[in-house]
Amino acid sequence: MLRSPHPPEHTARGIGLGVFWGLTPTVGVQTFLILGVWGGARTVFGWHSSLVQTLAWTWINNPITMIPIYYLCYVTGQVMLGHGADMAGYAAFAGVWSAAMDGSMPLMERAATAVRVLGWPTLLGCLPWSVSGGLISHHWSLRFLRRREAKRLARRGAMSS
């Protein structure tokens, strides 16, 4: 983020996109989705952003944070669907997730179980978090990078006088 030769807007767009995708339940296909959106945004809308920053900032969703982030999205989705009162707790969610990942069933059966039980509420529930996270991180990084650039230019101007 600090070494980018591009303008702050370019880097901040990459960071915002990375946080957006990092807060979605798309681990395993994130890179393909990012490449598609990144290329499409450049081609169709002329929106240039840092692909490196986008890929790096998706790491907010990693093996340590994955289940808590997905649970937050699941709970949010259940509330959005009006099922907040009858949902199971974190232990039940983690149990379904662990069962889908432990290898005791064939891969496609595990994936189908996880999608059936967790999929729609988790996908729906990620929307408010991913959109707000992407917008907030874009705003924060843009402000930070612009201030940093202004200080750098001020130092350069002070040195040359």
Secondary structure as UniProt FT lines:
FT   TURN            2..3
FT   HELIX           8..22
FT   TURN            27..29
FT   HELIX           30..40
FT   HELIX           41..45
FT   HELIX           51..57
FT   HELIX           58..60
FT   TURN            63..65
FT   HELIX           66..80
FT   TURN            81..82
FT   TURN            85..86
FT   HELIX           90..101
FT   HELIX           107..114
FT   HELIX           115..119
FT   HELIX           120..160
//
